[in-house]
Amino acid sequence: MTVVDAYRFWHDFSSGETLLERSQATGDDDTREVVDLLIDQIEFCDVLLLNKCDLVEETELQELEQVLRKLQPRAKIIRTEHGRVDPSEILNTGLFNFEEASMSAGWIKEMEKPAHTPETEEYGISSFVYERVRPFHPGRLIEWMENWPAEVVRAKGIVWLATRHSLAQSLSQAGPSIQFGPSGYWIAALPDDEQQVLLQEEPELMERWDPRFGDRINKLVMIGIDMDRARLIQSLDQCLLSDAEMALDWNLFPDEWPNRQE
């Protein structure tokens, strides 16, 4: 179960405060922001209590509910005031299943099978998957991310940087918090014998295996409010290598991203 403060949600979401500043960190090395914990709790829950609803206008509540539904489509959302709720709604519900909860976040569902409902579109809340089998230019991508579009409230996925041909990069964004770093080797970068073992274990990978680049791909889920999908896609496409750049030595491109391990 997760409790969301309807009155302070957007404040906490955009505050940029760290858990250390809020005295909520698990230790001195806990560098997470408040929004990271907030999103983690929402994306991994079966019941979501939306509290302090009496302090928020109905239209704002409806919009917030739809945002929460995009972030966590599986959870049961219960509106409350002053924390009052029928115990039968939250105790011994039999709803929680660890495996299902771990795979129920909205970005995962969108990655698996994009779905758009009339309710979310009504409030301007939408999502899409950006997918390209072409690497990002490291300089242009970092410039794009430094000017993150305000209408994108949540993004998650895998990134292929031209200068890091062996390692896939993970991108996770929630509000002002953006985390980026290596997530593991592309299967195509592994020795042939290891590749074959993994492909035998997961034969579905061959369905999207590129003859030249293997499993390398850019695949990002974008969830936001009043997003201009065409403009966002165009701006991301401009960060990809051009045809001329594809023919160059990719290792010569300037790379200012941290955590380089290749």
Secondary structure, DSSP 8 states (H G I E B T S, - for coil): -EEEETTTHHHHHH---BTTTTT--SSTT---BHHHHHHHHHHS-SEEEEE-GGGS-HHHHHHHHHHHHHH-SSSEEEE-BTTB--HHHHSS-----HHHHHT--HHHHHHHS----HHHHHTTEEEEEEEESS-B-HHHHHHHHHT--TTEEEEEEEE-BTT-SSEEEEEEEETTEEEEEEEEE-GGGS-HHHHHHHHHH-GGGGGG-BTTTBT--EEEEEEEES--HHHHHHHHHTTB--HHHHTS-GGGS----S----
